[in-house]
C-alpha cells in the first residue's frame, strides 16, 4: 500500500473511529484526518484511518 505524502500512516481497524479523533502508536500521537469505511455487503466491517501528525507550533519555534 502506498501512503501519499500528506499522511503519516494508515490504520486498518474494526473499531469505530471518526475524523479528528486522536490515536497513539509507539509513543507517537496522531490525528485522524480521514476515515474510509470498507463494507461487507451493507455493513461496515473495517475502516481505514488516514493519520497525520498534529500541528505543534512550539516544535517549529524550537527548531529556529
SVG drawing of the C-alpha trace seen along z (x, -y; Angstrom):
<svg xmlns="http://www.w3.org/2000/svg" viewBox="-27 -30 44 39">
<polyline fill="none" stroke="black" stroke-width="0.4" points="0.0,0.0 1.3,-3.4 0.8,-6.2 0.6,-9.7 2.8,-12.4 0.0,-14.3 -0.4,-11.4 2.0,-9.9 0.4,-6.4 -2.8,-4.4 -4.6,-2.3 -6.8,0.6 -9.3,1.2 -12.7,2.8 -13.2,0.2 -15.5,-2.7 -13.3,-5.8 -14.2,-9.3 -12.4,-12.2 -10.5,-14.4 -10.1,-11.6 -6.6,-11.1 -4.5,-7.9 -1.2,-7.0 1.2,-4.3 4.7,-3.6 4.9,-6.8 3.8,-9.0 0.5,-10.9 -1.6,-11.2 -4.8,-12.9 -7.2,-11.0 -7.6,-13.3 -9.9,-11.0 -11.7,-7.7 -12.9,-5.4 -15.3,-2.6 -15.0,0.9 -18.3,2.6 -19.1,6.3 -22.4,6.4 -24.3,3.4 -22.5,3.4 -19.3,1.5 -16.7,4.1 -13.4,2.3 -12.2,-1.3 -9.1,-2.8 -8.0,-5.8 -5.6,-8.2 -3.3,-9.6 -1.3,-12.9 0.9,-14.3 -0.9,-17.1 0.5,-20.6 2.6,-21.6 3.7,-25.3 6.1,-25.1 8.2,-22.4 8.6,-24.7 9.7,-27.6 12.3,-25.4 13.9,-24.4 14.6,-28.0"/>
</svg>
